[in-house]
């Protein structure tokens, strides 16, 4: 069992060094237009094969999960994870409006 082809040993070691000093998980909250009671929540965490991003919709008061949207795995950096998380949240909300 080896590393995924997109992550070489050197790249994974460099990522580990970069993220070792940070405290995980890291939560980011995104206000949702037209709903004062809900927030988008992006939870960034470190895994053995990169970063993971959990995307949820939570209640503003108490931060309880209202709807789990998606989980993303094997992300190489924090900026990419946040970009993908916001994009997936926006796609989910657009789909909900259309249906």
C-alpha positions as CSV (number, residue, x, y, z in Angstrom):
1,X,0.0,0.0,0.0
2,X,1.6,3.3,-1.1
3,X,0.8,6.9,-1.3
4,X,-1.8,8.2,-3.8
5,X,-0.1,9.1,-7.1
6,X,-0.9,12.8,-6.7
7,X,1.0,12.9,-3.4
8,X,4.7,12.0,-3.5
9,X,6.5,11.4,-0.2
10,X,8.4,14.7,-0.4
11,X,5.2,16.7,-1.0
12,X,3.4,14.9,1.9
13,X,6.3,15.6,4.2
14,X,6.3,19.3,3.3
15,X,2.6,19.5,3.9
16,X,3.0,17.8,7.3
17,X,5.6,20.3,8.3
18,X,3.5,23.3,7.1
19,X,0.4,22.1,9.1
20,X,2.1,20.8,12.2
21,X,2.1,24.2,13.9
22,X,-1.7,24.7,13.2
23,X,-4.4,23.6,15.5
24,X,-6.9,21.4,13.8
25,X,-9.8,21.2,13.1
26,X,-10.3,24.8,11.8
27,X,-13.9,26.0,11.4
28,X,-15.0,28.7,9.0
29,X,-18.5,30.1,9.0
30,X,-20.3,31.5,5.9
31,X,-23.4,33.6,6.2
32,X,-26.3,32.4,4.1
33,X,-28.3,35.1,2.2
34,X,-31.9,35.1,3.0
35,X,-31.7,33.0,6.1
36,X,-30.8,34.6,9.4
37,X,-31.0,31.4,11.4
38,X,-28.5,29.2,9.4
39,X,-24.8,29.4,8.5
40,X,-22.6,27.4,6.2
41,X,-19.8,25.7,8.1
42,X,-16.5,24.5,6.6
43,X,-14.4,22.3,8.8
44,X,-10.8,21.8,7.7
45,X,-8.9,18.9,9.3
46,X,-5.6,17.2,8.7
47,X,-5.5,13.6,7.7
48,X,-2.6,11.2,6.9
49,X,-3.1,11.8,3.1
50,X,-3.7,15.6,3.0
51,X,-6.5,17.8,4.3
52,X,-10.2,17.1,4.6
53,X,-13.1,19.5,4.4
54,X,-16.5,18.9,5.9
55,X,-19.3,21.1,4.5
56,X,-22.4,21.5,6.6
57,X,-25.3,23.9,7.2
58,X,-25.7,24.6,10.9
59,X,-28.1,26.5,13.1
60,X,-26.6,29.9,13.9
61,X,-27.6,29.5,17.6
62,X,-25.9,26.5,19.1
63,X,-24.1,25.4,15.9
64,X,-26.0,22.1,15.6
65,X,-25.9,20.5,12.2
66,X,-29.0,21.2,10.2
67,X,-27.8,19.5,7.0
68,X,-24.6,17.6,6.1
69,X,-23.7,18.8,2.6
70,X,-20.5,16.9,1.6
71,X,-17.0,15.8,2.7
72,X,-13.9,16.4,0.5
73,X,-10.7,14.3,0.9
74,X,-7.0,14.5,-0.1
75,X,-6.9,18.2,-0.6
76,X,-3.4,19.6,-0.9
77,X,-3.6,23.0,0.7
78,X,-5.8,25.2,2.8
79,X,-6.7,27.8,0.1
80,X,-7.8,25.1,-2.3
81,X,-9.9,23.4,0.5
82,X,-11.7,26.7,1.3
83,X,-12.3,27.5,-2.3
84,X,-13.7,24.0,-3.0
85,X,-15.8,24.1,0.2
86,X,-17.4,27.5,-0.7
87,X,-18.0,26.2,-4.2
88,X,-19.7,23.0,-3.1
89,X,-21.9,24.9,-0.5
90,X,-23.0,27.4,-3.2
91,X,-23.8,24.5,-5.6
92,X,-25.9,22.7,-2.9
93,X,-27.8,25.9,-2.1
94,X,-28.5,26.6,-5.8
95,X,-29.8,23.1,-6.2
96,X,-32.1,23.5,-3.2
97,X,-33.5,26.8,-4.6
98,X,-34.2,25.1,-8.0
99,X,-36.1,22.2,-6.6
